[in-house]
């Protein structure tokens, strides 16, 4: 069992805020739990960073792209779990040299 899982199973919410571990309710931490957190801080931070990255990858993103046949038109591709690099590669496979550019849309779709 990972350090993060262990502290969460003890009933605490754990987050990473500006590189610091935030735990609530912190008033309920015992001395032994505080020592555990100090000892496993690096591991917990790493686990929280990986968790954050995983959540970000799961977000559905909208990518805008331009096609050589319609260079003045902004076209959309919705790609769940895709980074910008992955979206570019996918669209490049589909459109080849006709693909002009790809960028992540700042607008969210609802």
Secondary structure by P-SEA (a helix, b strand, c coil): ccaaaaaaaabbbbbbcccbbbbcccccccaaaaaaaaaaaaaaaaaaaaaaaaaaaabbbbbbbcccccccbbbbbbbccccaaaaaaaaaaaccccccbbbbbccccc
